[in-house]
Amino acid sequence: KGMLAQYFIGDLVTPEQKASALAAAAAAKGAANGVVTITANGTAVAVNGVAAAAANGVVAAAAATNGGVVAAGELVALDPRKKIAFKLAEKIELSHNVRLFRFALQSEQHKFGLPVGKHVFLYASIGGETVMRPYTPTSQDKDLGHFDLVVKVYRANEHPKFPEGGKMSQHLDSMAVGDTIDVKGPVGHFVYEGRGKYTLNRKPAFSKSISLIAGGTGITPCWQVIRTVTDDPEDTTEVSCSAKSACCAVLFQTCNNPLHTNMSLNGVYQAADTSRHEQACLS
């Protein structure tokens, strides 16, 4: 059991999801005897005890989704129990090997539904096999209608140890606008809830300072935590981030470098072994 723990990628059904399902069932039961309930945007409809879900997502009041609280009336794109196909809406070339991929959600009112600190899995059929890779978006849940991935493309025959290159990154780069990719999540053990509060394996905790180690393109999970801290003037959590990658420089530049103006207000940021540009972004 201890050996398998490191391969754990999340519960199929979490206690929060089970509670949400029970609440939804109770609501459907209460809709009997001719009670009609219709929420905005067609999210939940119950007529004479028969509940129907709209194609663009069902929303339960005060439902919780795998560590993130969903308010009444919110539309959430992700479903931790199944893969969902999202359409590529835009592809932007940030450098010779870094791309921003913007995927459209089910509607302009949907949020992605990814708690800060968690990630998703992307699935694609490549060369006759199913390839699965974890990614963390650079967009936030407040960015409705889409989610963004900033990806470094690892091409074939560029590194002697990896002659095939990155299978998923090359697949993403080959996608045309309108193509779809399967996504499943949220997945992960850590959720940053803000102002020093976080959960690890669903156990609540608090810290005045957080140290982040970002290896290469692994900057994106750390980036989400940093943005959450810097976006909240009341969050005084100190964050130390060590990062090493040219991709980091592109990422901070692309996102308009919000750290620069909030440094004195929100904490301490450090970079180790980075380029001059990355140092400027982080200090």
DACORJO-V266373 format. One record per residue. N is the residue number from 1. SS is DSSP state (h for helix, s for strand, l for the rest). BURIAL is I if it has 9 or more other ideal C-beta (glycine too) atoms within 8 Angstrom, else O. Layout:
N_SS_BURIAL / N_SS_BURIAL
//
This chain:
1_l_O / 2_h_O / 3_h_O / 4_h_O / 5_h_O / 6_l_O / 7_l_O / 8_l_O / 9_l_O / 10_l_I / 11_l_O / 12_l_O / 13_l_O / 14_l_I / 15_h_O / 16_h_I / 17_h_I / 18_h_I / 19_h_I / 20_h_I / 21_h_O / 22_h_O / 23_h_I / 24_h_I / 25_h_O / 26_h_O / 27_h_I / 28_h_I / 29_h_O / 30_h_O / 31_l_I / 32_l_O / 33_l_O / 34_l_O / 35_l_O / 36_l_O / 37_s_I / 38_s_O / 39_l_I / 40_h_O / 41_h_I / 42_h_O / 43_l_I / 44_s_I / 45_s_I / 46_s_I / 47_s_O / 48_l_O / 49_l_I / 50_s_O / 51_s_I / 52_s_O / 53_s_O / 54_l_I / 55_l_O / 56_l_I / 57_l_I / 58_l_O / 59_l_I / 60_l_I / 61_l_O / 62_l_I / 63_s_I / 64_s_I / 65_s_I / 66_l_I / 67_l_I / 68_s_I / 69_s_O / 70_s_I / 71_l_O / 72_l_O / 73_l_O / 74_l_O / 75_s_I / 76_s_I / 77_l_I / 78_l_I / 79_l_O / 80_l_I / 81_l_O / 82_l_O / 83_l_O / 84_s_I / 85_s_O / 86_s_I / 87_s_I / 88_s_I / 89_s_O / 90_s_O / 91_s_I / 92_s_O / 93_s_O / 94_l_I / 95_l_O / 96_l_O / 97_l_O / 98_s_I / 99_s_I / 100_s_I / 101_s_I / 102_s_I / 103_s_I / 104_s_I / 105_l_I / 106_l_O / 107_l_I / 108_l_O / 109_l_O / 110_s_I / 111_s_I / 112_l_I / 113_l_I / 114_l_I / 115_l_I / 116_l_I / 117_l_I / 118_l_I / 119_s_I / 120_s_I / 121_s_I / 122_s_I / 123_s_I / 124_s_I / 125_s_O / 126_s_I / 127_l_O / 128_l_O / 129_s_O / 130_s_O / 131_s_I / 132_s_O / 133_s_O / 134_s_O / 135_s_I / 136_l_I / 137_l_I / 138_l_I / 139_l_O / 140_l_O / 141_l_O / 142_l_O / 143_l_I / 144_l_I / 145_l_I / 146_s_I / 147_s_I / 148_s_I / 149_s_I / 150_s_I / 151_s_I / 152_s_I / 153_l_I / 154_l_I / 155_l_I / 156_l_O / 157_l_O / 158_l_O / 159_s_O / 160_l_O / 161_l_O / 162_s_I / 163_l_O / 164_l_O / 165_l_I / 166_l_I / 167_h_I / 168_h_I / 169_h_I / 170_h_I / 171_h_I / 172_h_I / 173_h_I / 174_h_O / 175_l_I / 176_l_O / 177_l_O / 178_l_O / 179_l_O / 180_s_O / 181_s_I / 182_s_I / 183_s_I / 184_s_I / 185_s_I / 186_s_I / 187_s_I / 188_l_I / 189_l_O / 190_s_I / 191_s_I / 192_s_I / 193_s_O / 194_s_I / 195_l_I / 196_l_I / 197_s_I / 198_s_I / 199_s_I / 200_s_O / 201_l_O / 202_l_O / 203_s_O / 204_s_O / 205_s_O / 206_s_O / 207_l_O / 208_l_O / 209_s_I / 210_s_I / 211_s_O / 212_s_I / 213_s_O / 214_s_I / 215_s_O / 216_h_I / 217_h_O / 218_h_O / 219_h_I / 220_h_I / 221_h_I / 222_h_I / 223_h_I / 224_h_I / 225_h_I / 226_h_I / 227_h_I / 228_h_I / 229_h_I / 230_h_I / 231_h_O / 232_l_I / 233_l_O / 234_l_O / 235_l_I / 236_l_I / 237_l_I / 238_s_I / 239_s_I / 240_s_I / 241_s_I / 242_s_I / 243_s_I / 244_s_I / 245_l_I / 246_h_O / 247_h_I / 248_h_I / 249_h_I / 250_h_I / 251_h_I / 252_h_I / 253_h_I / 254_h_I / 255_l_I / 256_l_O / 257_l_I / 258_h_I / 259_h_I / 260_h_O / 261_h_O / 262_h_I / 263_h_I / 264_h_O / 265_h_O / 266_h_I / 267_l_I / 268_l_O / 269_l_I / 270_l_I / 271_l_I / 272_l_O / 273_l_O / 274_l_I / 275_l_O / 276_h_O / 277_h_O / 278_h_I / 279_h_I / 280_h_O / 281_h_I / 282_h_I / 283_l_O
//
